[in-house]
Amino acid sequence: LAREREELRIVDDQIGAPTWSRIIAESTAQILSAGPLSLADKSGVYHLTASGSTSWYGFAEAILALDPNLSEQVCRRLSPIPTSDYTTPAHRPTYSVLSNDKLKAGFGLVPPDWEQSLKSALSNGD
């Protein structure tokens, strides 16, 4: 959209942890490589999200700043808006950051910060 519109209006009151699918895949592979014996006593629900948090606005701001094709952007203004100004059929929570504490305790995994993951994703062209 930044290549099509001069202004982007982005929700700024919904907080989450944007997570690159590669981080999920690599972390899952690392857990599974430990083998069935080390997994036997680790049943239950584990969250696996990027570390840190941001709003949709903060995420968009970071994407635009790190865009490897920055010169193609026509967007000149990024405007934060409340959820009430962006109607969608689905209700979104204002805070949806999940805890990775159980993942760290069970497997010693601490996913990278969402900003570092974004930099990696954009630099790899994925």
N, C-alpha and C positions, 0 to 999 in steps of 0.2 A: 504493500500500500504506500510505502514511503517513496516509491518510484512513480506513483500515480496521483497522489494528493498532496496539496501544499500544507494541509493541516491534518493531524491525526489527533483524535480525542480518545484518550485511553483511561480506563477505570483506575483510580488511585486508592480506593479504599478496600480492595480485596488483596490479602496478603497470602503468599504461598512460597513454595520452594521449587522453581522450575528445574526439572531434572532431565538431563540428556539421556536418551535411550541407551546409548553406548555405555554409560556408567552403570545402568541397571544390568545390562547384559554381562559386562565384565565382572561386576560384583557377584552376580549369580553364578557365573562360571567359576569364580574363585571359591565360593562356598561349596559348590558341588564337587570341585576337585579334591576337597578334603576327604571324600569317600564316605560310604554309608556308616561306618563305625563312629566317625566323629559327628555325624548328624543324628544318630539314634536318640540322644537325649535332648535334642533341640527342637522339639515340635512347638507349634504355636504360630501366631501371626507376628511377622516382622515387617517393619516399615523400612523402605529403602528410598530415600530422597536425597537430593543435593543438600549440602550443609548451607546454613544461612537462609535468608528470606528476603523477599521484595514484593512490591505491588506489581500489578500488570503494567502500570505506568513506568515504574523503575526498570522492569524487564525490557519494555519497548525502548526506553531511553538508552539502555546498555546495548541493545541490538543495533540501534541506529548509529551509535558512537563507534561500534566495532565493525560495522558493515565493511567488508573488503571491497565492495563496489559503491563506496560513499559518493563518488562523483555522479552516480546515476540517480541519486535521491533528488526528488523535487520538493520533499517535505521541508518546510521552513519553520513550522511551529508544531510542537508536541504539547497538547493541552491536557492536564489532569482533570478528570471528571468523576463525580460520585456514581456509584452503581445505579442510583435512582435515575440518572440521565442516560443510562444504557440498558434499555429493556431487552430481555431475552426470555424465552419460554421457561428456561431452567433457572431455578433459584440457586445462587452461588453463595457459599459461606464467606463471611468477611475475613476469617482467619482459618486457613487450612494447612498450616505447617504441621508436619508429622514428626514425631520423635524417632531418632535413629539409635537411642540408648540401648535397646535390646539387641540390635544388630551389632553394635560395638561390643557389648558384654559377651554375646554369644560367639561372635566370629572375629572380633578385633578389627572390624571394618568401619572406617570413617569416610564416607563419600566426600569428594572434593566440594568446595564451595560452588554455588551455582554460577558465579561470575567467572571462575576459572574454567568451568565446564563450557560455558558459552564461548569464551575465547578459543578453547580447543576446538569446539565444533565449527566455529566460523573460519578458523585458520586451516582446518582440514578439508573444508569445502563440503562437509557432510550435511 
